[in-house]
Amino acid sequence: MEEIVNKVANSALEVFDLEDYYPKGIRVQIDISQWLLEGFLLKEKDFREHLKNHDWPQYQDQYVAIHCSTDAIVPAWASILVAIQLAPFAKKIVNGNIEDLDSALYEEILSKIDYSAYDNKPVIIKGCSKKPVPMRAYILAAHHLQAFARSIMYGEACSAVPLFKKK
């Protein structure tokens, strides 16, 4: 009987798993429509009063996305004012939704990685994840790896899709 050899395990293939870089912490969205009249009209005095009475310490060490769930036309200063209130408590604040928040977190993390370990090696960007890794993170990872890797694939070693090969 012929021995079964795991060619993937014995290959020089490097796996780049974005889940390994997923920042731990609570992510929340603040919907500013809750402080608008009927969810659509910003009355400055009332808006400021709502912010003054809001429980900001509840966001201690959390990642926060500020958004408006209605089609209200909200002046830029309103989100900025919310961010200023959050600043003493939140770890990170972005304008947008949770995916925008995760994208911003990954952008920060991926820009600090030393990719030289992948120099002239075949790399697979692991595709399946249990954590909510945004598409932007995959694109950023590929961009950073492209400067070093001999080739880049996406997916799993058994069924990878080729994306890039150095000439």
Secondary structure, 3 states (H helix, E strand, C coil): CCCCCCHHHHCCCEEECHHHHCCCCCEEEEEHHHHCECCCECCHHHHHHHHHHCCHHHHCCCEEEEECCCCCCCCHHHHHHHHHHHCCCCCEEEECCHHHHHHHHHHHHHCCCCHHHHCCCEEEEECCCCCCCCHHHHHHHHHHHHCCCCEEEEECHHHCEEEEECC
